Amino acid sequence: MNENIEVTLRDKEQRTADAFGITYRVEELKRDLLAVDGVVDVEFDLDGFWSDIRQIIFLPKYSIPISDKRYYSKLMAMIVRVLEVCAAHGLIKTGDPIEDYGEHLYFVTDCKWPVIQNMR
């Protein structure tokens, strides 16, 4: 765990995480993802929890200069490390492809964390 990295969730992420009792876990996941070499920010989409879809979708923003001769090897190493962090947090990558949006990657993971059954 990387306790020295300050973590804040965006308002919508925070409300959803609080409602389902997963705030601490999401904050720890974000902290560990931010410690991955190349990752500079992480956005989450937790909206599926409101529809009983237990998936954590996240978009790590990365910074690897395209001019770097090792760009692709660094990108692949970062992806592997992100998947290792997910596994360490009990998240399982779905069959959805990992998409590269240029400065963000798109991951979809199944989440088996215990949650509060929110009665909206």
Secondary structure by P-SEA (a helix, b strand, c coil): ccccbbbbbcaaaaaaaaaacaaaaaaaaaaaaaaccccccccccccccccccbbbbbbbbbbccccccaaaaaaaaaaaaaaaaaaaaccccccccccccccbbbbbbbbccccccccc
